[in-house]
């Protein structure tokens, strides 16, 4: 008798579960029938295949992929749309979170170099191939845009105008045409982090010469965490440029390593010089030396200050027996025409993040 009761109980359980599948509606019971819609047409192997396909399409976490498929009755297209809806909502919630990691993406042609900073929350996302693809695509798009007016020095790229532009992607997980802002939101949804286009700058070449660039901590060409851009201008447009290109590449690396703030001493504001002089004088007076000696100490330390912050006065990192001014003088003799630095720019991921979104290091010739 006990055996027949047990068999009857199992049969009833199977009947209820079968009914649940057929009606495909939420049913609560002691037998544990799922509270979500369920399709009995696909086998477990089919379910695994759908999960894999949706994961490959979206890069969403497996838990979210499976949840979306179950909610959409294992319909792949509907589940993909559902994931995008969830992702956009999630990205919106995370938009206020700090995003100080990320990458710089650089793109250039013969007349201009452009660098943009795309931020995320963690270094893990910065190493993601989709994030890197987006950063590179944004730099190329920024390079293709024209400035509203002719400028001779580094200038900021209008982010609002860039975010409203259309962009075409050709990537397994990012394809078709959309706006830059929508693309950033979509990648933020994929990554599960706040993704933000923070800033961008362009360095034009106003006269004959070359634009040289250097990227530090470079995971792929055109990407890095610190960027140096420098233009060298030649007076004679017919001058050979091989040596100019070589020195330009070395000076772009020098800008990254030496962190100059000004091109020449004349570009240092009188207020900055006076402030530095007062600080140095106060330090020298504490030594108790005579006034004449104090004046000499101040002038010596002021020269040292210029050597630290002024590009033309800095020791050349490749050969510290000469400064940059001497290097350019020797280069001018080699190519047979005067060579000068037109503009330079240095950018680093996350710099000044806690203080403001303004650039920390931007310099140009007058």
Secondary structure, DSSP 8 states (H G I E B T S, - for coil): -HHHHHHHHHHHHHHHHHHHHHHTS----TT---SS---SSS-HHHHHHHHHHHHHHH---HHHHHHHHHHTTT-HHHHHHHHHHHHHHHHHHHTTS---EEEEEEEE-SSEEEEEEEEES-HHHHT-HHHHHHHHHHHHHHHHS--SS--SS-EE--HHHHHTSEEEEEETTEEEEEEHHHHHHHHHHHHTS--EEEEEEEEE--SSEEEEEEEES-SSTTEESEEEEEEEEESSTTS--HHHHHHHHHHHHHHHHH---BSSGGGS-HHHHHHHHHHHHHHHHTTT--HHHHHHHHHHHHHHHHHHHBGGGSB-SS-TTSBHHHHHHHHHHHHTS-EEEEEEEEEETTTTTTT-SS-S-EEE--
